[in-house]
Amino acid sequence: MEYQVDATGLKCPEPVMMLHAAIRKASSGDVVCLAATDPSTQRDVAKFCDFLGHELLEHHQDGTGFLYRVKKAG
């Protein structure tokens, strides 16, 4: 299953808090997609994944912000 989290326009720490809430609701192996505009998410999402053992599947920047795909750890 894939979850969508729209954190566009929000500043740190809200995007990572929203990601964390979605990850908690997800099952092992599910993917959470986070859309954000705060540049600090580039650092924060990677650290969040490293710390909790989730897999950062994708991270890219487009004209309006950043997109992350995170797979929940088993």
N, C-alpha and C positions, 0 to 999 in steps of 0.2 A: 504494500500500500504506500501511497505517496501523499504527504501532507504539504499544504501551502501556507507559508507565513509571510504576511506583508508587513514589513517594518519600515517601509519607505517614509521618509520625513522624520523618523524618530532618532534620537541621539542616545549614545551610550549612557547607561547600560541596557536600555530597553530592548534593542534588537536581540541581544544574547539572552536576555531573560525570556523573551517570547520563544526563542529557539529552544531553550531549556524546557519550557512548559510543553511545547509540542513534542519534544523527544520523550518526556515523561509519559505522555498519552499514547505514544507509538509502541508497537511491538518490536521485538528484536528483528533486525533485518529490514525494517521499514525505512523509508527515505523521507526526510523533511527538507523541503525547498524553502530557503529564506531569501527574500528580496529586501535589500536595504540600500540606503543612500549615505549612511554615516561611514566615512573612510576608516574609522577605528575598527569597524567590523572585520577588516582584512586581517588585523592582528588578533582580535578577540575571538573570532570564530575558530581560527586555527588552534589557539591556546585552549579553548573550550573542548574541542575534539581531542586534542592530545591529553588533556587532564582527565577526561572521562572515558577515553578509549573508543570514541566514535570515529567513523571513517569519513573524512572530507573527500567526497567523490568528485566534486567539481567546484571551482571558484572562478568566476570571470566577471569582468567589468564591461558594462555597455555604456551607452551615452547618458543614461539616467542614474546609474547606480551599480550595485553589485548583486550577483546571484550566487548562492551557495546551495549545494546538495550534500546533505549529511545522512549517512547510513547509521542507524542506531546499533550500537554494540549488542552482542548476544549475552 
